[in-house]
Amino acid sequence: MSQNGCADFTVLSNCFIDTYMADANDAQLKIYLYLLRMVNAGQSTSISDLADLFNYTEKDIIRALKYWEKKKLLKLSFREDKSLESLQFLPIPDAAKEAGDGKNSPAIPTPIPSVRLFTTVTDLTKENEPEQSADPYEKPQYSLDQLKAFKSNEASSRLLFIAEQYLKKILTPNEIKSIFFISDKLAFSEDLIDYLIQYCVGRGKTDFRYIEKVAINWAQAGISTPKQAARFASKYDKIVYEIMNALGKNSIPTDAEMVFIKRWTNDFGFDLSIIKAACDRTVLATDSHRFEYADKILTNWHQAGVKQKADIAGLDQAHKKTSSAAIPKAAPGAFGKFEQHDYDFSALEKELLSNG
């Protein structure tokens, strides 16, 4: 025994090496051997500990355990809520005895078949049930085995080839993971992913972080076909173009400008007529910082409960009454005594933008 109380060796049957090792993948072998080592040492572990140790997802660990269960080398026990409660190592069959020639076959040591509880196991379901995530659009941490399986699939291989043709380069592993995520988690069809990449490349966007954002945006909108995506993109592009044009800009919006546009359309829920009304006032008021200026107007309207363009006229009337009441009436003959001021309108504009 070593100083920490663990066994100094782990017994592994030669039958396991001869019969089972060739067909198992890396993850399955690592999980089996490590669990065997823990059982022989009298220690317990958990699914989350295994995932952290080998840099796999918890679903990868469950999948590996299910593999050995199918091979009849492990017995898994699940609770009523379908979370894993325990596992039991089963004796490894003697291949020679099964073939009917076991006279001179040496005794084959088998793993300790005792039950080891996963004392800190998280609430995990069986392999055929989806993982629960706080964010339904969060990209999973795919294992190398999952990535290899995705790349070896005929449809996936064709899709990766098409993507490389559009992007005119060899895809990196991270970029392949992005396409895997869009196919697996977002459930995009091959045709829809094809259209997605065309759409992004056609707009000069080849960064996969951008492509993922567009894909998530489409998934949130319930898009499932290229035709739906084209209709959605056309409508979205038209709104962006109209806003840029209303602010006197003929360029593609920057990322910062898109933040404003998304706030006005998505967060505030304003239709194009309200946004254009704010843009018209902005253009008349200033030649610079137009997005910031328009954002001030639209934020105030949003806080005031504007829902349609007709509501703006009511706000204007109320503002006019308030302003008129605040101006004191001049005494007779006082006009000649009125003190004139030279205002720095650029400074006032900056103050408005910074204080609003």
VENURMO-V348040 format. One record per residue. RES is the residue in one letter. SS is DSSP state (@ for helix, = for strand, . for the rest). Layout:
res={RES RES}
ss={SS SS}
//
This chain:
res={M S Q N G C A D F T V L S N C F I D T Y M A D A N D A Q L K I Y L Y L L R M V N A G Q S T S I S D L A D L F N Y T E K D I I R A L K Y W E K K K L L K L S F R E D K S L E S L Q F L P I P D A A K E A G D G K N S P A I P T P I P S V R L F T T V T D L T K E N E P E Q S A D P Y E K P Q Y S L D Q L K A F K S N E A S S R L L F I A E Q Y L K K I L T P N E I K S I F F I S D K L A F S E D L I D Y L I Q Y C V G R G K T D F R Y I E K V A I N W A Q A G I S T P K Q A A R F A S K Y D K I V Y E I M N A L G K N S I P T D A E M V F I K R W T N D F G F D L S I I K A A C D R T V L A T D S H R F E Y A D K I L T N W H Q A G V K Q K A D I A G L D Q A H K K T S S A A I P K A A P G A F G K F E Q H D Y D F S A L E K E L L S N G}
ss={. . . . . . . . . . . . . @ @ @ @ @ @ . . . . . . @ @ @ @ @ @ @ @ @ @ @ @ @ @ @ . . . . . . @ @ @ @ @ @ @ @ . . . @ @ @ @ @ @ @ @ @ @ @ @ @ . . . = = = = = . . . . . = = = = = = . . . . . @ @ @ @ . . . . . . . . . . . . . . . . = = = . . . . . . . . . . . . . . . . . . . . . . . . . . @ @ @ @ @ @ @ @ @ . @ @ @ @ @ @ @ @ @ @ @ @ @ @ . . . . . @ @ @ @ @ @ @ @ @ @ @ @ . . . . . @ @ @ @ @ @ @ @ @ @ @ @ @ . . . . . @ @ @ @ @ @ @ @ @ @ @ @ @ . . . . . @ @ @ @ @ @ @ @ @ @ @ @ @ @ @ @ @ @ @ @ @ . . . . . . . . @ @ @ @ @ @ @ @ @ @ @ @ @ . . . . @ @ @ @ @ @ @ @ @ @ @ @ @ @ . . . . @ @ @ @ @ @ @ @ @ @ @ @ @ @ . . . . . . @ @ @ @ @ @ @ @ @ @ @ @ @ @ @ @ @ . . . . . . . . @ @ @ . . . . . . . @ @ @ @ @ @ @ @ @ @ @ .}
//
